[in-house]
Amino acid sequence: MFQLNENYLKLPGSYLFSTIAKKVKAYQDENPDKRIIRLGIGDVTQPLAPAIIKALHEAVEEMGHAETFHGYAPDLGYAFLRDTLAADYQAKGCQVEADEIFVSDGAKSDCGNIQEIFAPDSRIAVCDPVYPVYVDSNVMAGRTGDYDEATGTWSNVIYMPCTAENGFVPQLPEETPDLIYLCIPNNPTGTTLTRDQLKVWVDYANQVGAVILYDAAYEAYIAEDDVPHSIYEIPGARTCAIEFRSFSKNAGFTGVRLGFTVVPKDLKSNGVMAHSLWARRHGTKFNGAPYIVQKAAMAVYSEEGKAQLKEQVAYYMRNAKVIYDGLKEVGYEVYGGINAPYIWLKVPESMTSWDFFDYLLTEANVVGTPGSGFGPSGEGYFRLTAFGTYENTVEAIGRIKKLKRS
């Protein structure tokens, strides 16, 4: 009799955003006359920039002619894109070579898959609250031990609480991890690490022989000078860090799908390069991102594309300011929204984060994300995204302010 991977049965409930979608659908079905504004999932709403659309059209035209048709993409991605990405890193003072860049269909996939190249008994450390994929993918791999429903924690996961009391800055763990997940700017709290704070982590990882899995999906939203855009801005990072990047949030590729991962050749264990293992895994399980999408990504780095995307980032950050200022105005305790398109707020003392979700949905017809869905330290908090349209964002905050004042 065949056997299934029973680690999947350990996962509590469905994926966070699937649960939210089901609850919203049920409410909408019962209340078809209500206009729901969604500020929950981090999906963009602005159309692709004109420079990207132009590049897509040109690439599609190429695919219609035998002499310019492209089939399977190279394992690591087309050289034209990897060379451009490497040059962008190097212009910012980061030592990253083109053959250390692996182009994929998105940072989420890579963040979930990277654990496959590490030993099954590796201990993981995660910020708490945290993007659910980091923990869930390790549950599936059998690394996390047993789940305690009362505390919302896994027995073999090292949690690093990020709360208002510590400024949402993770503290070095008392137990020694093998893999450390850092998401900077942070999803869900919207907070960051300064250059000096990140250096502490790089030095620590090199000292104890751990690997930092650095999710930089939101780096385009960094506004403050002392917040690094890449972990490779920190000396020593090449021997202890893997970085994930996405085109979803900076260029609106959530429906187009593209990302990349940097695995330095200096990152080794017992003489074996992590780069070699990821290259083997990538080539075996992935057939390459589409040519037309990689050509579109090139437009992101054109002068025209940079200018257009700067405007889009500013659009979403204007939304973030509307949310942040509006909530503060009516007395909410609010964080984030400066270097990231997420606002993290303290829910009323009398409510759990899921209570607050239901309250906003039914009373204001606004959807957000309960903090407890990101980990036990997320209880008592709530996430709103700035990725809606400006008009919907203004209306949603107006509804919340009206509720608060009533």
N, C-alpha and C positions, 0 to 999 in steps of 0.2 A: 504494500500500500504506500502510495506517495506521501511525503510529509511536507507540510508548509513551514515557512519560516515563522515560528511562533513568537519571535520578537515583535512582530507587527501587532500581535494581540495585546501586548503590554501598553501600546499607545492609548492614552485616555481620550475617548471620544474621537471626533473627526478633527481635521486640520482647522485651526482657529478661524480662518477667513471663510471656510466652508460652513462652519457653524453659524457665523454671522449672516452669511447669505441666506441660509435656510430660515433663520428667524425673521429676517427682513421680508423675505418672500411670503411667509405665512401672514405677517402683519399686512402687507400690501394686498394680498388676496382677500383678507377680511375687511380691508378699508380701501377699496379701489379709488375713492374720491380724494384721498390724501396725497399731496405731492411731497415725496420723500427726497431729502437732500443727503447725498452720500459723501461723508468726509471720513470714511473708515479705511478702506483699502488704499494703499499708496499707488493708485493708477493715475497716470497723467490724463489731462483733458484737452490740452492744446494740440492742434494739428501739427504734423511734421513740418519743420522749417522749409521754406522754398528751396534752399540750396540742397537739402536732402531729397526733396521730391524730384528736383531736376536730375540729381545723380541716379535716383532709382529709375526714372524714365530712360535715361541714357543706357543704363545697364540692361534694362529689359529689351531695348532695341538691339543691343549687342547679342543677346541670347537668341535673337531671331535670325542670325546669319551664321553660316557654317564657319566662316573664318574667325569669328569673335565669340562663338559659343563656348560655354564652360560647363563641364560636368562636375565630378567630385572635386571638392576643394582640397588643397594640401592639408595634412593632419593638423599642423599648427596654425593654419590660416594662410591667406595669400601674403606673399612677401611685401607687396605694396602697402598693405595695412600694417603689418608687424613693423616694418621699417619706420613708418610714420609714427606709430605708437612709441617705439623706442626713442625716436628723435624728440618726441614731446617730453618724455621722461628726462632725457639727457639735458634738454634745454632748461629744465627745472633743477638741475644739479643732482639727479639720481642716476646711479650706475645701473642701467638696465639695458641688456642687449636684445636684439630682435628675436634671436633663437631661444630666449627665455620667456617669450610671450606666447600663450596658447589662446587662440581665438575660439569662442564657444557660442552657445545659443543663450547665454545669460549667466549672471553672477549667482542666481539662486541655484541653478543646476550645479555649478562648480562648487559652491559652498556645501551643497549636500553630498557631492560625489568625492570631494577631496579626502574624506576620512578613509576611503578604500585603500589608499596607499600606505596607511599606517597600521601598526600592529593591532590585532584584535583586542588586546588587553590594555591599550593606551588609556590613560586617565585624561578626561577632558575637563577644562575649566571654562565656565561661561559667565558673562556678566548677567546679573539678575535685576531687572527684567532684560529679556533678550529676544531677538528674532527667532521664532520657533523652529526654523529649519535646522539650526545647528544641533539642538538637542534631539529632535525627532529623527534625524538621519542617523545619529549614533545609537538611538534606541533600536532602530531597524537592524543595525549591525551587531547588536547584542553587547554593547559596551557600557550601558548605563546602570545596570543592576536592577533593583526593584523600585517600583513607584509607590510612594506613600501619599494616598489621597488626602489625608488630613493636612499635610504640609505642602503638597504639590511639588515634592522634590524626588529626585532619583538618588538611590543609595550610593552610586558610584560616580556621581557628577559633583565636581567642586563648584560651588556657587559663590559668586563674588557680588554681594548686594550693592546696588547702586541706588541710593536713596537721597532724599533732600538733605539728610543729616551729614552725608559725606560729599555733597555737591555732585552726586551722580558720577563720581570718579571711582572706578573699581580699585580696591586695595589689593596688594600682592597677597596671594593665598597662603594660608598656613600649611596646607598640604602641597606637595610638589606635583604639578600636572605635567603631562607629556604634550598636550595640545591646548592652546589658549585661544579662544575665539574672542576677537575684539572687533566691534562694528563702530567705526568712527567716520563721520558723525553718526551718533547712535540712533538706531531704530530699536525701541520706540521713543526714547526720552528726548531726542533732538539735541543732546548735549555732546561735548567734544573733549579732547585732550589737547593740552598745549604741547609744544615741542619738548619742553622739559619733562612733562608728565609721561609722554610717550617714550622718551629716552629711558626712563626708569624701567619700563616694560621690556624694551630691547635688551638692556643690560641684564635684567633678571633672567630672561629667556636664554641668553647666551651662557649665563652663569650656571643654570640648573639643567641645561640641555633640552629645553622645551622649544616647540615651534609655535609661533604666533600666526594664526589664520586671520588675516586682516581684511575685513570687508569694508571697502572704501566706495561703496555704491553711490554715496551722496556727497562725494568730495567737491563736486561742482558748486555746491551751495555754501561752501566755506567762505565767510566774509572777513574774519579776523586774521590779522597777519601772523599771529603767534600759533595758529593751528595748522599743522602740516597737512598737505594734500595727499601725501604718500608716506608710507612708513619708511620707504627707502631714502627719505630726506634725513633719516636718523643714522648716524654712523653705527655700523655693526649689524644692521638689519638684514644684510644679504646672507648672513650665516644663521638666521633664526626665523625668517618671516616669508610667508607666501601672501601675495596680495590679490584680491578679487576686485574687478572693475565692471561696471555696467554701462550700457548705452541707454538704458530704460529711463533713468531719471534725468540725465543731463540732456538727452536728445530725443526723448519721447518714443523710444523703441519698445515700449511694453508690448505692443502688438506686432512688432517686426522681429524682435528677439536677436540680441547680440550682446556679448560681453567678452571679457578675456581675463586670464589669470597669469600672474607673473610668478615663476618658480626659478629663483636664482640657482645657478650651478654650484654656488658656494655652500648651499644647504645640504649637508651630508650626515649620514648616520653609519658608523662603522665603515667608512669609506665609500658607501653607496649614495649616489646623488638622488635626492627626491625628484629632481628634474627628469631623470631617466625613467623612474617608475611612473610618473604622471604622463610622460610622453607615451609610454607603453599602454597605459590605461586609456588615454585620449585616442590613440590610434586604433585601439581594439573596439571601443564602445561608441565612438563618435565619428560620423562621416563628413564632418566639416559644415560650417555655416554657409548659407547660400552665397554665391558670387554677387548677386544683385544687392544683398544686404551689406556685404563687406565693402562694396563700392559706395554704397550710401554712407557707410561709416566714414569713408574718406572725406566726405563733405563736411563732417563735423569739425575737421581740422583745417578747412579752408578759411581764408579771412572772412569771406561772406558768411560761412556757416558759423564761425565763432561769434560774429556780431549778432546774428539772428538768435543763437542759443543763449547768448548773454541776456537778451531781451526776455526770452522765455523763462529763464531762471529768475530774473527780476520780477516777472509776472507772478510766479508762484510765491516768491518771498514777500511780495506785497500782500498776497492772501495770508501768509503767515503772520504778518504784522496786524492785519485786520483781526485775525483770531486772537492773537496774543493780547493786543491792546483792548479788544472788546471784552474778553474774559476778565482781564485785570480790572477793568472799569467797574464791573459788578461784583468784585470781591473774590474771584477765584484765585487760588495759588497756582501760578503758571510757570512752566519751564520750556526750554528749547526755543525754536522759531527764529534763531539768529544765524546759526550756521547750518541749519537743516530745515526741511519743509515739514517738520512735525512739531506739534505742540503737545506737551505733556502736562496734564492738569490734575490737581488734587480733587477728588470727588467729595461731596458733603459727608460729614462724619457718620451720619445715620444710614448711609448706603454702602453696599459693596460695589465693585466696579461693574458687575453685571446688572445690579439694580439700577445704576446710573445709565447703563446702556438702554435698558427698558424704558426708563423715565424719559430720556431724550427722544427715543423712537416714538413713544406713544403721545407724549405731550408737546414735543416740538417737531416731530417728524424729521429728525436729524439722526444720521447714523455715524457712530464713531467706533472705537475699538476698546474693549475693556482691558485695563492694565493687567489683570490676573492672567489673561491669555498669553502674556509674555513671560510669565514666571511668578513665583510666590511673592517677590518683592514688588511686583506690579500691582498687587491688590491695593485698593484705595486710590488708584490713579486711572487715568483715561487718556487715550491718544486721539487727537484730531489731525487730519492731514490737510496740507495747503494745496493739494493737487486738484481741487475742484475749480470750477470757473470762478472768476471774480464776483460775478453777479450772485451765484449760488452761495458763495462764501459769505458775502455781506448779508444775504437774507438769513442764512443759517445762524450766524452770530446774533443777528437781530432777534431771532426767535428765542435763542438761549438767554439773551439778556432780558427779554420780556418775561420769560419763565422765572428767572432769578429775582426779578423785581416784584413779581406777583405774590 
